[in-house]
Each structure stands twice: as structure tokens, then as C-alpha cells.
């Protein structure tokens, strides 16, 4: 796919003022990205710009709702989010004769984190639903042997993809309870949870899944990642469990483009979907969408 797109570089298009337009490998572009996806997109942009020296990808890390709004308003040509466009959003673009291209690039997850000293790290989805309905509000309702302490739920942004995902998949579209509040960024969620023993934080797994990343390792040293069970077995948001959809809170990552021609947005999307871009997804601890994944089971039985 990337090779086909890059053939367009041979023809230099110009705008109405005679200035060269961007190509799939050169020029400037503004894109909007859900902040929870920042670690992955920073790696992809760095690699793309490292290969194509004349490309400049300006990224606005914001909430998912604001990223999609910027795309619909033609403030950006690409949005990287965790849901596909709704029917009315597609219709808005089609009225302007824009056919949106939606490219799945990765499967990730929403991770639940708690304070390092909190050992109540097992949670059933049914219990999580009760928490988001406001029916479970204290840690001793989850574990009678635990001292009484009110549960606080913290997330990144009221308009984030994480909140939208949990409201749709866990809370059945209902408003979140009063013990939920936002702290703007995923990093701020980690910092809050590391200092508050009664908190449950919601973050994109991207922030803690790359074990070669110093920031991810620093975060993992200050918090504990919860294990979730849909039925009888508990799983953490590890890459293999996400690939097999055994972890209950898996979610996709999608690049949505409104480009009407083969510009820098098309080139960047093609790069992320290519072998090089998908290897970055794999290294980040996520599951690539456009390349096969091999799951290897290690038998530690010494017999």
C-alpha cells in the first residue's frame, strides 16, 4: 500500500496560488489524536519523520470528541481515535463531497490501575458495572476483609475515548456516578493513583505496555495493574490476552482521513499500516491490525 501511495510523489501538485502541495512523503500536516494514544503516535510520528526528512506532522493531543470535531470542521485532515465515525458524522463529510477513509491500525485496551499498596487487584466485569452504577462505592464491598475506604474513580478527560468506551460498554450509556472525576491527561491519572490508596484509575494500555520505555517502567513502579474477569478467569491487559480478546476491555485504534487526494495524511496512514509501522505497534505492546500475530505459549513444565 505504501509503495502505491508514494508513486504520487512524482507529480508535484500546486494550490490556487501556485505553491506546491504536500505529497505523501513531504510537506506539513496537522492531525488530532486522542491523548490516551500518545505513546504509540509519538513513536509512529518520530519514525515517519526520521525516514522522510521533509515531512512535518504537527500533532494536537486532545480528547477523542475534540479530535473528531476538528476533523469534521476541517481543522485537521487526520484524526486518530478509538471509534469509527457514526452515520451522521459520515453524512456531514459526504455533504462536502468528502469520503472518509477509516483505517484500523491496532488493538489496544483500557487498563485499570490502583495504588501500589492496594492488593485488591482482581475485579469482575459485573463488579465494575456495579461500580459505574454507583451501587459499589467502598472497597470492603469488593472484599469484606479490606478496611472501609470509599472508591474514587479517576480518568483523563470527560470527552476522552476511555470515558466514551466505558460509558458505552460498561455503564450502558448512563451518566457516571459522583465519585468519578477527570484530571486532564493519562499521566496525571497515574500520578493521582500513585498517591491515593483508594483510587481506581482508567488509562490507555499504551502508557504501560512498552517495557523498553522509561516512562512506562516508571509508571509501573508506582502503581498496580488490575486483572479483570469476564467469567471465571482473570486477565491483565497483556498483549497476548488482548490479541485473543480474553481481556474484557479491548478497543481498536483507527486513523480517520478526510483527504481528497494523496497527500501527507495518506502517506502517514500508509506508513502506520505498513510493515514498519505495524512493528512499532507490536513493540509498543499493542496488537497490530494489518499484519499477522503469532501467539507462542511457553511450557514451563521441566518434565
N, C-alpha and C positions, 0 to 999 in steps of 0.2 A: 504493500500500500504506500509506504513512504517513497519508494522509488518512482511510482507513478506520479505522485504529487510533485516531487522535486523536478520532474521534467518541465514543469511550467515555468521554472526559473529562466529558461532560455529566452522567453518573451518578456520584455520589460513593459508593463502596463503603466499608463500615466493617468493622473486625475485631470479634472477640468482646467486646472492651472498649469498643466504640463509637467507637474512634479512626479517623479517615479513613485508608484505604489509599492507597498511591501510585497514581498514574494514569500513562498513557503520557508525560505531559509534566511531572509534578511528583512530589516525594517523594524518598525515599532508596533507594539500592540498592547492594549490594556485588557486584562482579564480579571474576573472576580471569582474568588474562591471561598468556600465555606471554611472558616477558621479552624475547624476541627481536623481538616485535611492538610493543614500547613506543612507538617514534616515531610509528607510524601511529595507535595507540589514543589517545595523548595528544592528537593533533590532532583526532581524532573527538570525544573527550570535551569538549575545550575548545570546539569549535564547537557541540555539542549544548547544553552548559550556557550558552553565550553566547546562544543563541536562547531556551531555556526556562529562565528565571531561577530558577524554583522547583524545578529538578531538581538532584539531588546524586548524582553517580555516584562511588562510592568504589572505587578500583581497587587490587587487590593484584597487583603484577607478580611472578611466581614462575615455577617450571618448568612445562612442559606437563603432566607427570604429576601435579603437585600441584594445578594448576588443575582438571583433570578429577576428581581425588579430592574436591576441595572441592565441585564441582558434584554429584557422586554422594552426598555426605554432607549435602547441603542447607545447606552453609555459605555458598554463593553461589547466585544464580539464573541467572547467565550465566557461561560460560567462553569465552574467545577463544583458539583454539588452531590447530594446523596439520594436524589429522586429524579425521576423523569418529569417532563413538563405535563401539566394537566391539560385536558382538552381545550379549555377556554384560553389557556396560555398559548397553545399552538395556534388557535384561531386568531389571536391578536397578531402573531407574526405573519400568518398567512394573509391577513388583510393588507399587510405591507409587501406582499409577494415575496416573503422570506420563508423558505422551507428549512426548519431547524434540523440539524443533524445531531443525533444523540448517540454518543459512543461510550459503551461500558468499558472501563479500564481496570477496575479492581473490585474485589470483595473484601470489605473490612468488617468492623463490628463496633458496637458501643460497649465500652468496658465500665464496670462498676468498681470503684476504689474506696477503701476505708483506711483509717489511721493504722499505722504500723503496729501498734499495740493492741488493736482490736482483733481478737481471734474468732469472732463470729463471721467467718468468711464464706459460709455456704448459704445459698439463698435459692429458693424455688421460684419459678416464674409466677406461680399462684400467689406466693407471699409478696413478690414485687408488685403485682396487681393490687393487692390489698393495701400496700404502702401508698401507691399512687391514687387510691380511692380515699385515702385518709383514715382507713379502718385500722391499720397498724401504724402506731406513732411512737412506740417505745421499743427499745432493744430487748427488753425482757418478754415482750410478746413473741419474739422470734426464738428466744432461748430463755426459759424460766430461770436458769442458773446464773444468768447475766444480771448485773446490777441495773437498777432502773435508770434509764437515761433516754431523753427524748431524741428521736431520729431527726436529723436535719438533712435535707436533700439539696445538693448544690450542683449547678450546671453552668454552662458557659454564657448563654445568651438566650433571652426569651424567644428570639426569632431563629434560633440555630436549627440545623438539621437534626441534632441529637434530640432536642425537645420535641420537634415535629414527629420524629420517628417513634419516640416513646409514647407520645400522645396518641398516635395512630395505632400502634401495635400493642400497647400495654393498657393505656387509660381509655381506650375506646372513644377517643375524641373528646373526652370530658376535660374540664379545667383541672389543672394540677392543684394539689392541696396547699394550705397556707404555710406549711413547713418547707416549701421549695423556694429557692431564690437564686438569682444569677450573679456571677462575678466577672462577666465580660469575656474571658478567654479560658482555654483549656489549661494553660499553665497556671492561671490563678485558681482554678479548681483544685489542681494538685497541691498547690501551696496552702489553700484553705484546709483541705482534708488532712494534710500532714501536721496541722496544728490543732485540729479539733477531733477529739476521740469519738464523738457521737455522729459524725457526718458520713454520708454516702455521697460520693462524687460520681458524676457521669462525664466521661471523656471519650474522644475517638481513640480507638486502639492504636492508631498511628503514632501517638505520643509515647507509647511504652513498648512498641513491638520490635524496634530495631536495636538489637543488643550491641551493635557496634557504634551506636550513637551515644555520646557522653551525656546529653540531656536526658535521654530515655533511661539510662542507667542511674542517673542522679535521682530521677523521679521514683524509680523502683526501689531505691534505698530508703525512701521516706514514706512510702505508702504500701498497702497490701491490695492485691487484685482479687476480687471476689470470684468464686466459682458459682455458676448458675446451672440449674437443672430444669429441663422442660418436663421430664418424667421422673425416672429413678436415678439417672446418672448425672453427676456434676462435671462441668467442663469450664475451663478458663478460656479466654479468647486467644488461644494459641493458633498459629497458622493452620495446622492440620485440622483442628476442630472447626475452624471457620470454613476450610475447604470442603469438609464433609457435612457442613451445616449442622454439626452436633451442638455447637454453642448456640444458644437460643436467640441472641441479639445480633445477627449478621445483617449487614447492609451493603448496598452497592455504592460505587463511586462512578460518576458519569460526567463526561465533558459534553456540554451543550454548546453548539456553534450556530450563529446566525449569519455567518459569512456567505455571501452570494457568489464568491469566486474563490480561487485557490490562492489565499493569502497566507500570512504568517500564522494565523489561527489554525488553518488546515495543516500547515507543516508541523506545528507543535502537537496537534492532536494525533497526527500520523506517527510522530516520534514516540509519544507516550504509548501508543498501541503497537509499536514495533517491538522487535526482539530486545533492543537496548532498553527501551522504556519499560517493558514488562519485567526485565531483570531488576530494574530499580524497584518496581513494585514488590518483587519477590524478596529482595534484600531488606526492604522496609518492614517485612513480616506480614505483609498482606497477601492475598491470593490473586494472581494475575488472571485477567479475563480472556485475553486473546492468545494465550499460549498454554499448552498442556502442563498440568501439575502432577508430579509423581509423589505419591504418599508412600513413605517407607516405614514399615513397622520394625522396630528393633526388639529382638527377643533377648532379654537379659538373663534368661534361664541358663545356668552354666552347665547343665547336664548334657 
